[in-house]
Amino acid sequence: MTSATALPDRACAGCTLCCRLPEIETFDKPANAWCSHCQPGSGCVIYDTRPALCRDFLCLWRTSGALGPEWNPIKAGMMVYVQGPQATVLVDPAFPDAWKREPFAAQLRQWATDVETDGGYVVVFVGDDVFKIQGLPQAARPDRSSASCAT
């Protein structure tokens, strides 16, 4: 779902959801609370000396060309990242139903379908609530056995 580097045309551009939504143990920061080093709307005040876990983090929108502009965390009201077999969606508590709207809901179900055969899953965090996204039912899945690949 992602590459290791940011796409050249995608920048944080004032988005600071990664400074607020996830729990960051290094800073003793709970989920959905501002990091003490973040200036909301402008970014990290210790940017040049921030720890590796912050320096190395890129949300999926920054790294995946498969996500359209609607997935920009500021517009979507949520951010997505992938860690091992898990895709995690952290929803801004100010927009608790963002993940249920289209095109997001359908894409999350498709991701869950795509990764479940390899033991992967998609999980959504909204405040203190956690939801595991179920893949599409077998009957709703495209028949890939008859798909052909043009050369």
CORNOR-V454122 format. One record per backbone hydrogen bond with DSSP energy under -0.5 kcal/mol. CO is the residue of the C=O (numbers start at 1). NH is the residue of the N-H. If there is no record, write none. Layout:
<<CO | NH> <CO | NH>>
This chain:
<<7 | 10> <12 | 15> <16 | 19> <17 | 20> <17 | 21> <19 | 35> <20 | 32> <20 | 33> <21 | 32> <24 | 27> <24 | 29> <25 | 28> <28 | 30> <29 | 24> <30 | 33> <35 | 38> <37 | 45> <38 | 40> <39 | 42> <39 | 43> <43 | 39> <44 | 47> <46 | 49> <46 | 50> <47 | 50> <51 | 54> <51 | 55> <52 | 56> <54 | 57> <59 | 62> <59 | 63> <60 | 63> <60 | 64> <62 | 7> <63 | 65> <64 | 67> <66 | 68> <68 | 71> <69 | 72> <72 | 75> <72 | 76> <73 | 77> <73 | 78> <77 | 92> <79 | 90> <80 | 60> <81 | 88> <83 | 86> <85 | 121> <86 | 83> <86 | 88> <87 | 123> <88 | 81> <88 | 90> <89 | 91> <89 | 125> <90 | 79> <91 | 127> <92 | 95> <93 | 96> <95 | 98> <97 | 100> <97 | 101> <98 | 101> <101 | 105> <103 | 107> <104 | 108> <105 | 109> <106 | 110> <107 | 111> <108 | 112> <109 | 113> <109 | 136> <110 | 114> <111 | 115> <112 | 116> <113 | 117> <115 | 118> <115 | 120> <116 | 119> <121 | 87> <122 | 133> <123 | 89> <124 | 126> <124 | 131> <125 | 91> <126 | 129> <129 | 126> <131 | 124> <131 | 133> <133 | 122> <137 | 140> <137 | 141> <138 | 141> <142 | 144> <143 | 146> <144 | 147> <148 | 150>>
